[in-house]
């Protein structure tokens, strides 16, 4: 297994200015794909990477992957080759995938921003505003439904949304095939990642490679995980108190944000209103023609939650404390009357009447869910020859340059 420290040390270089160091020497050597698996994965038979975690030793009721501290994880997407995962890493950061070469997948899912983008709602091609926030990609390989409204069943289906959206990456299948197939380096690398195929890369291979990389984004070694596996000193007393509140029948946080993924992967109607001036988003109700899901969205994971502000599907809350406090202010308190009458709030959204101190302890505990040990290396260059792209706030741009 690859040394996770070596894998995780490189600071993301996202702007063309941060690519300058070493670029002249790197350009002389051809890009080669990795032959070993990302950290946390074991190279098994048939050149397949299989995830290995301490959670493998636990059981889960009905194999649902939800429960207490020592509960098995749900099934994960693995079995990709090291070469497919690494090819997906290059594609993920390559602006060639956007219609005008201005955006990459990392523009909205940046490693230094919890694989989100730090915005209330994302910005797409030509500065277009995307209707919803970019969710984190950490542990996305475990999820059975994708998008805030759960409309995609797998990663391959999900990625076609932003790739071909006129307000996101603005490409189309024909252009994507032409751009990828027009690169001699990409043709060579696809041949290595898919050795049984000859000829131009296919759409299915592009989707598979990106899904392989995204499935390798695993975050399961936080201080909470160390505590769950038996190291009692991993959490301090305030954090343990927060964990007890989180799991209590009064706060009921764990009913939806259920360990070990800290999501039950279900739709919940919690009564969040839209920011001022925005039209109400019906959420999953519009996708599934289910009026009981009006204003309902997929329960997000809380893994690395301190990295992904602002919060909710439209970035309603700037801070984690504001988001936590929302749940204790009463059923439907934030909704206009017309929406309150239409919405069927999830059963656990009630009036727990938590104190300020209890809310603070919840925030303390959620901070223990941070783990970026296996953050992947951002490529210094990509096969298209374009500069790898990802959006960062100015403060992090300065940090990257230094």
SETI-564947 format. One record per residue (C-alpha): residue number from 0; x negated, y negated, z; residue in three letters. Coordinates in pm, whole numbers. Example, Ala and Ser with C-alpha at 12.3 -4.5 7.8 and 13.67 -1.06 7.14 Angstrom:
<rs>
0_-1230_450_780_ala
1_-1367_106_714_ser
</rs>
This chain:
<rs>
0_0_0_0_unk
1_-133_-341_-91_unk
2_-264_-561_192_unk
3_32_-796_269_unk
4_-200_-1071_385_unk
5_-373_-1087_48_unk
6_-35_-1086_-129_unk
7_105_-1365_85_unk
8_-180_-1613_112_unk
9_-154_-1814_-211_unk
10_26_-2148_-177_unk
11_279_-2194_-454_unk
12_139_-2400_-740_unk
13_444_-2536_-914_unk
14_358_-2853_-1096_unk
15_124_-2888_-1387_unk
16_-102_-3104_-1171_unk
17_-146_-2817_-924_unk
18_-249_-2578_-1201_unk
19_-568_-2757_-1295_unk
20_-811_-2588_-1056_unk
21_-955_-2279_-1217_unk
22_-735_-2306_-1524_unk
23_-1024_-2321_-1768_unk
24_-1179_-1998_-1640_unk
25_-844_-1821_-1603_unk
26_-740_-1903_-1958_unk
27_-1024_-1697_-2102_unk
28_-899_-1371_-1953_unk
29_-581_-1201_-2078_unk
30_-295_-1166_-1831_unk
31_-282_-816_-1686_unk
32_7_-656_-1500_unk
33_-35_-513_-1151_unk
34_-77_-139_-1119_unk
35_8_-126_-749_unk
36_335_-200_-570_unk
37_422_-514_-373_unk
38_373_-491_5_unk
39_638_-287_180_unk
40_667_-56_-121_unk
41_498_278_-174_unk
42_390_405_-514_unk
43_575_733_-559_unk
44_594_989_-837_unk
45_658_870_-1192_unk
46_498_532_-1115_unk
47_796_413_-910_unk
48_782_168_-617_unk
49_991_282_-320_unk
50_1069_54_-27_unk
51_953_178_314_unk
52_1065_9_636_unk
53_1105_98_1003_unk
54_1478_84_947_unk
55_1444_407_747_unk
56_1436_595_1079_unk
57_1780_475_1189_unk
58_2133_580_1099_unk
59_2429_369_991_unk
60_2800_440_1034_unk
61_2934_559_697_unk
62_2604_439_542_unk
63_2739_83_535_unk
64_2414_-71_657_unk
65_2581_-283_924_unk
66_2572_-251_1301_unk
67_2349_-312_1599_unk
68_1979_-370_1639_unk
69_1873_-24_1524_unk
70_2092_40_1224_unk
71_1984_173_886_unk
72_1983_-62_591_unk
73_2222_-17_299_unk
74_2084_124_-25_unk
75_1831_-98_-200_unk
76_1744_-140_-566_unk
77_1401_16_-598_unk
78_1226_267_-821_unk
79_1088_8_-1062_unk
80_728_38_-1177_unk
81_457_-201_-1054_unk
82_424_-329_-1410_unk
83_797_-405_-1440_unk
84_796_-592_-1109_unk
85_492_-798_-1206_unk
86_630_-873_-1552_unk
87_947_-996_-1382_unk
88_734_-1224_-1165_unk
89_590_-1393_-1474_unk
90_933_-1428_-1634_unk
91_1077_-1572_-1312_unk
92_838_-1869_-1318_unk
93_832_-1921_-1695_unk
94_1027_-2221_-1833_unk
95_1039_-2041_-2168_unk
96_1361_-1884_-2040_unk
97_1547_-2216_-2043_unk
98_1694_-2375_-2353_unk
99_1454_-2670_-2356_unk
100_1158_-2520_-2164_unk
101_1226_-2751_-1869_unk
102_1344_-2501_-1607_unk
103_1251_-2161_-1474_unk
104_1437_-1932_-1236_unk
105_1210_-2075_-965_unk
106_1346_-2423_-1028_unk
107_1652_-2327_-822_unk
108_1497_-2037_-628_unk
109_1164_-2162_-503_unk
110_940_-1946_-278_unk
111_859_-2239_-50_unk
112_1227_-2323_-3_unk
113_1347_-1981_106_unk
114_1406_-1890_-261_unk
115_1671_-2165_-270_unk
116_1613_-2526_-379_unk
117_1682_-2751_-81_unk
118_1976_-2921_-256_unk
119_2345_-2938_-169_unk
120_2416_-2829_-527_unk
121_2156_-2739_-784_unk
122_2041_-2944_-1084_unk
123_2040_-2773_-1422_unk
124_1925_-2848_-1774_unk
125_1921_-3215_-1866_unk
126_1994_-3313_-1507_unk
127_2340_-3153_-1509_unk
128_2492_-3091_-1166_unk
129_2565_-2726_-1091_unk
130_2892_-2682_-897_unk
131_2743_-2480_-609_unk
132_2429_-2441_-402_unk
133_2157_-2195_-499_unk
134_2165_-1901_-256_unk
135_1847_-1741_-125_unk
136_1706_-1440_-310_unk
137_1545_-1280_-5_unk
138_1675_-920_30_unk
139_1893_-963_-278_unk
140_1813_-605_-379_unk
141_2041_-482_-99_unk
142_2348_-676_-211_unk
143_2639_-513_-389_unk
144_2799_-841_-500_unk
145_2628_-1154_-632_unk
146_2722_-1522_-663_unk
147_2910_-1714_-394_unk
148_3236_-1584_-537_unk
149_3109_-1223_-567_unk
150_3185_-1203_-940_unk
151_2872_-1005_-1039_unk
152_2816_-640_-951_unk
153_2440_-625_-1006_unk
154_2136_-842_-1065_unk
155_2130_-785_-1440_unk
156_2486_-913_-1469_unk
157_2422_-1201_-1229_unk
158_2118_-1345_-1404_unk
159_2306_-1387_-1731_unk
160_2519_-1651_-1560_unk
161_2244_-1910_-1503_unk
162_2043_-1806_-1811_unk
163_2328_-1883_-2049_unk
164_2516_-2152_-1859_unk
165_2529_-2487_-2038_unk
166_2475_-2666_-1706_unk
167_2204_-2436_-1569_unk
168_1926_-2294_-1791_unk
169_2103_-2357_-2121_unk
170_1967_-2065_-2323_unk
171_2152_-1796_-2518_unk
172_2075_-1430_-2598_unk
173_1946_-1498_-2949_unk
174_1715_-1778_-2836_unk
175_1591_-1577_-2538_unk
176_1499_-1283_-2760_unk
177_1332_-1507_-3015_unk
178_1130_-1697_-2754_unk
179_1012_-1389_-2563_unk
180_954_-1184_-2878_unk
181_763_-1472_-3035_unk
182_491_-1447_-2771_unk
183_215_-1199_-2850_unk
184_126_-1180_-2480_unk
185_483_-1100_-2383_unk
186_510_-833_-2653_unk
187_193_-671_-2518_unk
188_308_-690_-2156_unk
189_655_-554_-2231_unk
190_486_-262_-2405_unk
191_293_-193_-2083_unk
192_597_-228_-1858_unk
193_822_-16_-2083_unk
194_579_234_-2239_unk
195_850_445_-2401_unk
196_968_154_-2614_unk
197_813_25_-2932_unk
198_889_-304_-3104_unk
199_1029_-633_-2983_unk
200_1142_-675_-2620_unk
201_1514_-621_-2570_unk
202_1760_-813_-2357_unk
203_1800_-509_-2133_unk
204_1424_-500_-2072_unk
205_1417_-870_-1988_unk
206_1701_-826_-1739_unk
207_1540_-516_-1590_unk
208_1205_-686_-1535_unk
209_1360_-987_-1360_unk
210_1580_-758_-1149_unk
211_1271_-557_-1056_unk
212_1092_-867_-930_unk
213_1394_-1002_-744_unk
214_1449_-664_-576_unk
215_1095_-678_-441_unk
216_1172_-993_-236_unk
217_1203_-822_101_unk
218_1210_-1002_436_unk
219_1241_-755_725_unk
220_950_-832_958_unk
221_1074_-1137_1150_unk
222_1035_-1174_1523_unk
223_1393_-1051_1550_unk
224_1295_-730_1367_unk
225_1001_-679_1600_unk
226_1241_-717_1893_unk
227_1491_-477_1736_unk
228_1220_-215_1691_unk
229_1129_-232_2060_unk
230_883_-519_2117_unk
231_1070_-704_2391_unk
232_831_-999_2406_unk
233_893_-1090_2041_unk
234_1173_-1323_2155_unk
235_1160_-1575_2438_unk
236_1438_-1605_2695_unk
237_1629_-1878_2510_unk
238_1621_-1673_2189_unk
239_1743_-1363_2370_unk
240_2024_-1568_2519_unk
241_2107_-1685_2167_unk
242_2112_-1326_2043_unk
243_2355_-1231_2318_unk
244_2584_-1521_2227_unk
245_2554_-1430_1858_unk
246_2669_-1074_1929_unk
247_2932_-1165_2188_unk
248_3306_-1122_2138_unk
249_3346_-1491_2216_unk
250_3127_-1632_1938_unk
251_3173_-1332_1704_unk
252_2891_-1438_1471_unk
253_2785_-1076_1419_unk
254_3130_-980_1292_unk
255_3035_-1125_953_unk
256_2661_-1190_982_unk
257_2600_-832_1082_unk
258_2251_-691_1141_unk
259_2023_-580_992_unk
260_2088_-787_677_unk
261_2292_-1042_874_unk
262_2575_-1022_625_unk
263_2860_-774_596_unk
264_2869_-849_221_unk
265_3239_-936_235_unk
266_3448_-1236_133_unk
267_3547_-1467_421_unk
268_3779_-1767_427_unk
269_3638_-1996_694_unk
270_3801_-2331_615_unk
271_3504_-2537_500_unk
272_3612_-2852_319_unk
273_3426_-2995_21_unk
274_3199_-3299_60_unk
275_3375_-3628_0_unk
276_3461_-3686_-363_unk
277_3438_-3321_-472_unk
278_3733_-3119_-595_unk
279_3829_-2828_-372_unk
280_3658_-2503_-478_unk
281_3899_-2204_-466_unk
282_3605_-1961_-452_unk
283_3673_-1589_-490_unk
284_4047_-1641_-535_unk
285_3994_-1770_-888_unk
286_3776_-1473_-984_unk
287_3986_-1193_-839_unk
288_4332_-1353_-873_unk
289_4377_-1304_-501_unk
290_4554_-1595_-326_unk
291_4451_-1462_15_unk
292_4092_-1548_-82_unk
293_4168_-1912_-161_unk
294_3862_-2103_-40_unk
295_3682_-1775_30_unk
296_3316_-1705_-38_unk
297_3072_-1421_11_unk
298_2919_-1417_358_unk
299_2555_-1525_309_unk
300_2266_-1357_483_unk
301_2107_-1551_768_unk
302_1761_-1418_689_unk
303_1518_-1712_655_unk
304_1813_-1941_720_unk
305_1600_-2224_859_unk
306_1434_-2249_515_unk
307_1751_-2293_310_unk
308_1923_-2614_427_unk
309_2168_-2763_343_unk
310_2432_-2502_421_unk
311_2754_-2356_277_unk
312_2845_-2311_-90_unk
313_2838_-2686_-157_unk
314_2577_-2797_96_unk
315_2836_-2940_334_unk
316_2610_-2930_641_unk
317_2262_-3079_648_unk
318_2143_-2895_958_unk
319_2176_-2547_1097_unk
320_2317_-2688_1418_unk
321_2595_-2868_1228_unk
322_2680_-2544_1051_unk
323_2690_-2350_1379_unk
324_2901_-2617_1549_unk
325_3159_-2601_1269_unk
326_3278_-2262_1395_unk
327_3361_-2386_1744_unk
328_3569_-2689_1649_unk
329_3896_-2504_1585_unk
330_4078_-2324_1306_unk
331_4105_-2528_989_unk
332_3998_-2850_1156_unk
333_3804_-2969_850_unk
334_4074_-2904_590_unk
335_4319_-3147_434_unk
336_4680_-3050_510_unk
337_4755_-2929_157_unk
338_4465_-2682_163_unk
339_4526_-2578_524_unk
340_4873_-2459_427_unk
341_4737_-2248_140_unk
342_4441_-2089_316_unk
343_4451_-1769_516_unk
344_4157_-1812_748_unk
345_3943_-1514_840_unk
346_4059_-1354_1165_unk
347_3751_-1445_1369_unk
348_3762_-1818_1286_unk
349_3920_-1942_1607_unk
350_3837_-2167_1906_unk
351_3542_-2012_2092_unk
352_3478_-2347_2265_unk
353_3103_-2296_2284_unk
354_2907_-2548_2485_unk
355_2635_-2764_2335_unk
356_2379_-2548_2511_unk
357_2526_-2230_2368_unk
358_2516_-2376_2016_unk
359_2153_-2473_2074_unk
360_2075_-2117_2178_unk
361_2240_-1984_1862_unk
362_2014_-2209_1655_unk
363_1713_-2089_1856_unk
364_1803_-1730_1777_unk
365_1859_-1789_1406_unk
366_1508_-1930_1391_unk
367_1376_-1584_1480_unk
368_1506_-1447_1148_unk
369_1226_-1614_952_unk
370_980_-1384_777_unk
371_786_-1479_465_unk
372_501_-1234_506_unk
373_567_-1074_169_unk
374_615_-1396_-26_unk
375_491_-1324_-380_unk
376_210_-1508_-554_unk
377_318_-1782_-787_unk
378_133_-1724_-1117_unk
379_-122_-1987_-1212_unk
380_-18_-1940_-1573_unk
381_248_-1747_-1761_unk
382_235_-1557_-2093_unk
383_420_-1827_-2287_unk
384_134_-2071_-2227_unk
385_371_-2319_-2065_unk
386_309_-2448_-1712_unk
387_492_-2243_-1446_unk
388_778_-2454_-1313_unk
389_957_-2483_-982_unk
390_1110_-2785_-814_unk
391_978_-2908_-480_unk
392_1051_-3216_-270_unk
393_776_-3476_-287_unk
394_636_-3382_55_unk
395_582_-3023_-56_unk
396_441_-3137_-391_unk
397_171_-3326_-203_unk
398_104_-3021_10_unk
399_73_-2800_-299_unk
400_-178_-3037_-459_unk
401_-389_-3042_-144_unk
</rs>
